Amino acid sequence: MRRTISHVDNFAHCFGLLTMNPGDDRKLWIYGYVRYMDGLSTGERKYGWARQYDPILSTVSRKFRFAHVNKSGYNYAD
């Protein structure tokens, strides 16, 4: 089964679809964050992450697998 990955650029009119299988050797990064309120603090908290697609691990497992990006500014929590 092929999975579709969508991408929206900074410009609303630029939208693309990429279809790939686990093991494809294309570069793919996922960035994201979650803002949330917990019961322990009075303010909003933020958790951010970055992952990079791992084609070798994806080939072995036959599922999409992503590695943690260990660079300054990624994978943080307030």
N, C-alpha and C positions, 0 to 999 in steps of 0.2 A: 504494500500500500504506500503510495506517495503522499506526503504531507505538504500542505501549502503554508508558506511563511509569508506574512504580509509586512509591508514596510511603508510608512508614510513619512515623507521628507518634511523639512521645515516649511515647505511651501504646500499649501493645501491641494494644489493641482497636481503635485508630483506623488504618485502612488504606484507601487510596483508589487508584483507577486513573484515569489521564487518557489519553485517546486524542487524538492530534494529528497533523497533517501538517506537513511543512516549509513554513514561511511563515505558520503560525498566529500571531496577534498576542498570544498569552498570555505572561505573564512566567514564566520558568523559570530557576532558578539551580541549579548543581551545585557542591557543596562536597565535598572529600574530602582524604584524606591517606594516605600509605603509610609504614609503619615498616619499616625494613630494616637489615640488617647488611651492611657491605661489608668487603672485605679490608684496607682501609687504616686503619680505626679500631678501637678496642677496645669501643666502645659502640654502642648502637642509634641510628640516625639517622632523621630524619623529614622528609618532603617533603609540603607541603600546597598546595592550589590551590582556586581558585574560578573558575567560568565562568558567563557569562550567555548565555542563548539569544539569537541574533541573527535576528529574523524576516526582515529584508530580505535578508541574505546567504543565508539558507536558501531564500527564494523564488527568488533568482537561480540558485543551484546545485542546487535541488531535492533538497537533502540537509540534515540538521540541522547547523547551524554554531553555534559558541559563541565568544564573545569573552572575552578575559582580563579579570578584574576587577582593576583597579589601585587597590586601597585598602589602607590599612595593616592588617596582620594576615593578608593573603591572599598566596598565591604565595610561600611561604617554603621554605627548606631549611636543615637543621642542618649 
